[in-house]
Amino acid sequence: MKASIRSALSFIVAFGVAGAGGACGGAPEVAARSVGDMDSLRSPAIDSFLDATLPKGPGGTVVAARDGRLVHCAGFGFADREKKIPAGCDTAYDIMSITKQFTAAAIMKLETAGRLRTTDPIGRFLGPVPADKRRITVHQLLTHTSGLDDEQGGDDYEPVSRERMLGVAMKSRLQSVPGAEFHYSNLGYSVLAAIIEKVSGVGYEQFLARELFAPSGMKQTGYVLPRWRPGQIAVEYDEKGERQGRPNEHPWATDGPYWFLRGNGGIISTPRDMFRWHRALEGDSILSGSAKAKMFTPYAYVGVLNGSKYYYGYGWGVTQTSAGPTITHTGGNDWSFGDFVRFPRQRTMVFWITNHVQREGKWNLEDLDAELTLGIEERASR
């Protein structure tokens, strides 16, 4: 399986079609609710909206926050259907391409410490690189404008080392001249993870844990370092409803996923920890105001729909919705899907994730993304 998320443009397409939040019409089936999540926090308005909008069958968790405080953090359906383990606020999920914001934040930490600059060419850290890639900068990797081609990569679970991944990246044919065009590149973010390791002198996950996760109070986020409870990590299910296992049950190296996935995806986290990350981003203790300003700057133009322009910053998409300026990133693979959205003007955030994104002929939660996200935010901001 090759990890993928919707293109940046498709996010804005979804929001342009959906408009402002509001309950879905009709009378869909009521979703199975988690009954064993003792630490859940429920908003009656959000609960009612989800009951009217979610189909019956998938499992997942919804988080909403306002003014730095949780408004809602509760599951629906099952994290493990066979063992009847309900999804909850502390269920751990593969957050997929939402991982990229942590890679970007790690680069910001290194720049703040004077260890690198986003304007640096990658050859400064990787040694001699082919002539066509000498102009690639860290900034271009962060904004998906390096020209690197994902088609030259391989399967997420292919046992590829860091150096082998870098060799593939350096030998690949560029899709465009560095800096010229936006081309979403998972491979580019794996190269960034390699740069983080080479500059910091420690492993990618170790650096994130030390510099980002621990200071944010995120004890349940990482690849292999967290101490997951039995059954805490959600099982993923395919479009036929067949069990595909937990993300860390697939082929991984001893220290995390192999290098076609590392840095661009694969981080496991809980919805409660994602709220803690949002709260950390609201302050300046983890990242300075100037570092966050760089991270959320709309650098690379991606597309437009109905007058709404979408840009890519550093590990985040930046756009306007009916709720005002919006900072967002989705993540998805063949089985799961998640969306993490921050609304700075309202000081609200929404994170929702499912371990069973679609059932053939029945539902596809990705199609409900905009309706769910804006509907949850509208109720959280009341």
Secondary structure by P-SEA (a helix, b strand, c coil): cccccccaaaaaaaaaaccccccccccccccccccccccccccaaaaaaaaacccccccbbbbbbcccccccccccccccccccbbbcccccccccccaaaaaaaaaaaaaaaccccccccccccccccccccccccaaaaaaccccccccccccccccccaaaaaaaaaaccccccccccccccaaaaaaaaaaaaaaacccaaaaaaaccccccccccccccccccccccbbbbbcccccccccccccccccccccccccccccccccaaaaaaaaaaaaccccccaaaaaaaacccccccccccbbbbbcccccccccccccccccccccccbbbbbbbbccccbbbbbbbcccccccccccccaaaaaaaaaaaaaac
